[in-house]
Amino acid sequence: MNHQEMTTFAGRFAAPKFANSFLRSLTSEWRKLNMRSVVTTSVIAIVFYALVVWAFANPNLPFEAGFLTLALPWQFMTIFFTVVGALAVTSEYSSNTMRTTVLSDPKRTRSFLAKITAVALFAIVLNVVLIAVGTTIAYLRLPNFDGLNEGFQPYIMLVALLTFVATLASAIGYMFRSTAGSITFMLAFIFFSSLVRLIPRKFFQQTLVQFTPIDLGNVALGGTKALGRPDQFVSSSGIAIGVFAAYVIVALLVGWALFKKRDV
């Protein structure tokens, strides 16, 4: 091979042509979500959700045959979205492939954003599948089912809420770098933070409790009628989902800062 042929051959693999981009990083992160643990968790989530909706979609139960039928299991579904979000990050630390990720894309900010975006997109797709399955079951079980009795906004809130849970779990994963630690922290934050209402002080029982994930989720999906406190600070679906988004943003900033600083 002469010099000209060598130059042509090497030029095919020159840096500008094969440079990393956000789209390449995002594609890579999306493919990584095709791991057995994430797929298995997603399948179990769909089956579990279908069974719960089947149980709730009973004409003999005093539930409104509408969006509420699909939204009732949301607290249980946060468990699966937490596992998916955490595994997307912590599985790379446990299998020691995070180092490969960093070496393949030296810009850690781009790698971090690609990971979070992939998790968010995966969560949105999983949400759509769950809603489709739940709606189908509800129509089969309830002759008078009206899925749009409250319009499209509750569905948007449901998708946003569970997507935020998944991305929050990923951010926590960057902090703890442990699957067990990340999932435990997330579930404690979601399900046990509401226990502050047991503290016999008005601030904890009436004010602080409004900012706990369970209360925020209930208001986001049902408005003030969910809690029956029309004078509360978190008084609308928009405020509730905004507060939850603030939690996610803070966690993402902390996770990003630690990911940039730490050795992998």
N, C-alpha and C positions, 0 to 999 in steps of 0.2 A: 504494500500500500504506500503510494507516494505521498508527498507533503500535502498536495491539494486534496487528495482523497481523505487524508487524516483530518484536515481542517473541516471538510464538509461533514465527515462523520461526527466529529466533536461538536460541530455547530448545531447539530440536531438536538443536542442535550445541553445547550447553553442555558445559563440561568434565566435570562429574560423570557425565554419561551416556556420554560417549565417552572416559573416562579410560583410560589405559594400565593393563594388568594383566599379571601374569606369564603368564597363559594366552594373552593376545594376543601377547606377545613370543615365547612358545614357538611359537605357531602360525606367526608370521612367520619365525622361525629355521628351522622345519621346512620351510617352503616354499622357503627359500633353498637348501636342500640338493638341490633339484631341478635344480641346475645341470648342464650337460653333462659337465663334468669329473668330478664326483662320480658321476653315473649311469654314465658310461663305465667309470670305475675299478671300480665295483661289479659291472658286467656281466662285465668281464674277470676279476675275482676269482672269480665264480661259475663261469665257464668253466674257468679254470685249476684251481680246486679240484676240479671234476668230473673233469678229465683226470688229475689226480694220484691221486685216490681210485680211478679206474678202473685206473690202473697198479698201485696197491698192492693192490687187491682182486683178487688173482690167486691161485687155489688152489695154484699151484706155488711161491709164495713162503712163507718160514717165518714168517709173521706170524699172530698170533692173530686169528681171524675175529670181532672184536668192536669195542669202542670204539676200540682202538688203530688200526684201519684208518682211522677218521675223524679221529683226532687227529694222525697222523703229519705231515700238511702244515702244522701250526700255525705253524711258524717262517716258512714262506714267506708265509702269510696275514697276518702282522704287517706286511708291506710294504704291502699294500693298505689295511689299516685305518689305517696311518700316513698314507698319502696322503689318505684320506678325512677323517681328523681334522684334518690340517694345512690342506687346501684349504678346509674349512668356515670357517676364520678368515682365512687369508692371502689368499684370493681377494678378500675384501672390502677388504683393504688395497691389493692390486694394482690393483683396479678403482676404488678411491677411493669405495666405497659405505659404508665403515665410518663416515664422517662423517654420512651420512644415517641410519644405524642409531642413532648417538648422539643426533642431533637428534630422531629420532622417539621415543626413549625416554631422557630425560635421566638416569634412574637407571641408572648404568653397572653397578652390582652386579646389578640385575635382568636387564639385557641380557646380561651375562656368564653368569649362571646359566642363562638361557634357551638361550644358544648351547651350553653344555656339556651341558645336558639333552637338547637336540635331537640332538646328536652321539651321545650315549650311547644314546638310543632308536633312532636310525638304525643304530648298530652292533649293537644287540640284534636288530633285524629282519633285518639282513644275516646275522648268525650263525645265526638260525633257518632262513633260506633255505638257507644252506650245509649245515647239518646235515641238512635235509630232502633236499637233492640228493644228498649223500654217502650217506645211509642208503638211498635208493632204488637208487643204483648198486651199493652193497655187497650188497643183497638180490638184485639181478639177477645179480651176478657170483659171489657166494659162497653155495652152497646151505646151508651150516651157519652163516651169519652170525647172531650174537646181539648185537644192538645194546645190550642191557641187561645184558650179562654182568658189568658192574661197577656197575650201578645208574644212578641219575640224577645222582649227584654229579659224576662227571667231565664231564658235559655242562654242568652249571652252572659248573664251573670253567673250561671252555673258553670259554663265553660271557662270563664275567666277565673272563677274561684278555684276550681280543681287544677287549672293550669298554673296558677300562682302557688298552689301547694307543691306541685312537682318541682317548679323552679326554685322555690324556697328550700326544698329538700336537697337539691343539687348544690345550692349555695352553702348549706350546712355541711354537705359532704366535703366541700373544699376546706372547710374549717377543721372538721374532725378527722378527715381522711380515714374513717372507719365506718364500715357498713352498720355494725351493731350500734355504735355510738351515735351516728347520724339519725338512724331510724328511731332510736330510743328518745333522743332529744326532741325530734319532731313530734312524735306521738304524745310525749309529755306536754309539750307546748300547746298542741291542739286540744287535747282532751282533759288535761289536769289544770291548766291555767285558770279555768272557770271556777276552780275551788276557792279562789280569792273571795267569792261571795260568802264563804263560811266565816270570814273574819267579821266580828260584830262591830263594824264601823261603817257609817253611811258611805264614805268615800269608796270603800272596797265593794260594798254590796250594790251600790247604785251607779257609781261613776266608772271605776276601773274595770268592772266586769263587762261593761259595754265594749271594751277594746280587746277582749279575749277572742280567739279565733272562732269558737263555736257561736258566740253571740253575733260576731260580725257576719258569719256565714248565714245565720238565720235571718238577719236583717237584710242582707244582700239578696236573698232569694224570696223573702216574703214581706219586706218593708217593715214598718213599725208594727203592723198587725201581728208579726211573728212573736214579738215579746210583750205586746200590750202596754208599752210605755211611751205614749205619744210625746212626752216632754223630754225624752232622752236626747243626748248630744248626737249620737249616731242615729239619726232620725230618718235616713233614706237609704235605698240600695246603693246609690252613687257614693255616699259618704262611707258606707261600710266597705265597699270594694276598694275605695281609695285608701282607707286606713290599712287594709290588708296589703295593698300594693306597696304602701310605704314600708311595711315590714320586709317585703321581698326586696325592695331597693336597698335598704340598709344592709340586709344579709348579703346581697350580691356585692356590694361595695367592700364589705369586710372579707368575703371569700376571695374576691379579686385581689385585694391588697395582700392577703396571705399567700395566695397562689404565686404572685409575682415575686414575693420576698423569699419564700421557703425553697429549700433544695428538695427536689423530688427523688 
